[in-house]
């Protein structure tokens, strides 16, 4: 068991969230909500493709392309997903469905559940205004409980943070 008394120097954390696929959505939300549960002040800045993680209606894709380390438990072993498979129509959807089924089977919280936990834990979530404009989204497309800001808004927080992560 971790003694949180050892973490007196870690009071704040900022995370830049740049990717919006199912597999890349988990690390920032798991790290953010875990830190918040340990009384760390957390700010998450969602920019470029990471912005889709704040959309009301999530439809997260999944890509095996460029992920040579991806192994899925199958038939009592682990099967590596060759990059060539990514070129087949529907391969990403199939891999995403397999991943969602595996996570449900193992009791892993969904991204929607982790996102709600972040809101309940007072994680500050900033949607990049430039990215909203670039991809023609509006704040109405996004979940409640977020704020809009730009790089300067993020930098004000990052410069004071004890931990800065880029995911």
C-alpha positions in Angstrom: 0.0 0.0 0.0 1.3 3.4 -1.0 1.8 5.8 1.9 0.4 9.1 0.5 2.3 11.0 3.2 5.4 10.4 1.1 3.8 12.5 -1.7 3.7 15.8 0.1 5.7 17.4 -2.7 3.3 16.3 -5.5 0.4 18.8 -5.2 -0.5 19.4 -8.8 -0.4 17.6 -12.2 -1.1 18.7 -15.7 -1.8 16.4 -18.6 -1.9 17.3 -22.3 -4.3 14.9 -24.0 -3.6 14.7 -27.7 -5.0 11.3 -28.9 -8.6 10.2 -29.1 -8.6 6.5 -29.8 -9.9 4.0 -27.3 -6.5 2.7 -26.3 -5.1 6.2 -25.9 -8.1 7.5 -23.9 -7.4 5.3 -20.9 -3.9 6.5 -19.7 -4.9 10.2 -19.2 -8.2 9.4 -17.5 -6.7 6.7 -15.3 -3.7 8.8 -14.2 -5.8 11.9 -13.8 -8.5 10.3 -11.6 -6.0 8.3 -9.6 -4.0 11.5 -8.9 -7.2 13.4 -7.9 -8.1 10.5 -5.5 -4.7 11.1 -3.9 -5.5 14.8 -3.4 -3.4 16.0 -6.3 -4.8 19.0 -8.2 -5.3 17.8 -11.8 -5.7 19.7 -15.0 -6.2 18.0 -18.3 -5.8 19.9 -21.5 -7.5 18.3 -24.5 -6.1 19.4 -27.9 -6.2 18.1 -31.5 -7.4 14.5 -31.6 -7.7 14.3 -27.9 -10.5 16.8 -28.0 -13.0 14.1 -29.1 -12.7 12.6 -25.6 -14.8 15.5 -24.4 -17.6 15.1 -26.9 -21.1 14.2 -25.5 -21.4 11.3 -27.9 -18.3 9.1 -27.8 -17.6 6.9 -30.8 -14.0 6.0 -30.1 -12.1 4.2 -32.8 -9.2 1.9 -32.3 -6.1 1.4 -34.4 -3.6 -1.4 -34.5 -1.4 0.4 -37.0 2.0 1.3 -35.6 1.4 -0.6 -32.4 3.8 -3.5 -32.7 3.6 -4.2 -29.0 -0.2 -4.9 -29.0 -1.0 -8.4 -27.8 -4.4 -9.7 -27.1 -5.1 -12.7 -24.8 -6.5 -15.5 -27.0 -6.9 -19.2 -26.7 -4.8 -19.4 -23.5 -1.9 -17.3 -25.0 -1.2 -13.9 -26.4 -1.6 -13.1 -30.1 0.4 -10.2 -31.6 -1.6 -8.0 -34.1 0.6 -7.6 -37.2 0.5 -4.2 -38.8 -0.6 -5.7 -42.1 -3.9 -6.6 -40.4 -4.6 -2.9 -40.0 -5.0 -2.6 -43.8 -8.0 -5.0 -43.9 -11.4 -3.3 -44.0 -13.0 -3.5 -40.5 -9.9 -4.6 -38.7 -9.8 -1.5 -36.5 -13.5 -1.9 -35.6 -13.0 -5.6 -34.8 -9.9 -4.9 -32.7 -11.9 -2.2 -30.9 -14.8 -4.5 -30.2 -12.4 -7.1 -28.9 -10.7 -4.5 -26.6 -14.1 -3.3 -25.3 -15.3 -6.8 -24.6 -12.0 -7.7 -22.8 -12.3 -4.5 -20.7 -15.9 -5.3 -19.8 -15.0 -8.9 -18.9 -12.1 -7.7 -16.7 -14.3 -5.0 -15.0 -12.3 -2.1 -16.4 -14.3 1.2 -16.3 -15.5 2.6 -19.6 -14.1 5.9 -20.8 -17.6 7.4 -20.1 -17.3 6.2 -16.4 -13.8 7.5 -16.1 -14.7 10.8 -17.5 -17.6 11.1 -15.0 -15.2 10.2 -12.2 -12.9 13.0 -13.4 -15.8 15.5 -13.2 -16.8 14.2 -9.7 -13.2 14.4 -8.6 -13.0 18.1 -9.6 -10.4 17.4 -12.3 -10.1 20.6 -14.3 -10.7 19.7 -18.0 -9.9 22.3 -20.6 -11.0 22.0 -24.2 -8.6 23.7 -26.6 -10.5 26.6 -28.2 -8.2 26.6 -31.3 -8.9 22.9 -31.9 -12.7 23.5 -31.4 -12.5 26.2 -34.1 -10.2 24.1 -36.3 -12.4 21.1 -36.4 -15.7 23.1 -36.3 -17.0 21.9 -33.0 -18.9 24.0 -30.5 -19.0 23.9 -26.7 -22.5 22.4 -27.2 -20.9 19.3 -28.7 -18.9 18.8 -25.5 -19.9 17.4 -22.1 -20.8 19.8 -19.3 -18.2 20.7 -16.7 -15.4 21.7 -19.0 -13.9 25.0 -19.7 -12.5 26.5 -22.9 -9.0 27.8 -23.2 -5.9 27.9 -25.3 -2.2 27.2 -25.0 -1.7 30.1 -22.6 -4.4 28.8 -20.3 -2.6 25.5 -20.2 0.8 27.0 -19.7 -0.3 29.1 -16.7 -1.2 25.8 -15.0 1.8 23.7 -16.4 4.3 26.2 -15.2 3.1 25.8 -11.6 2.6 22.0 -11.8 4.7 19.5 -10.0 4.1 16.9 -12.7 3.5 17.5 -16.4 2.5 14.6 -18.7 2.1 14.5 -22.5 -0.2 11.7 -23.6 
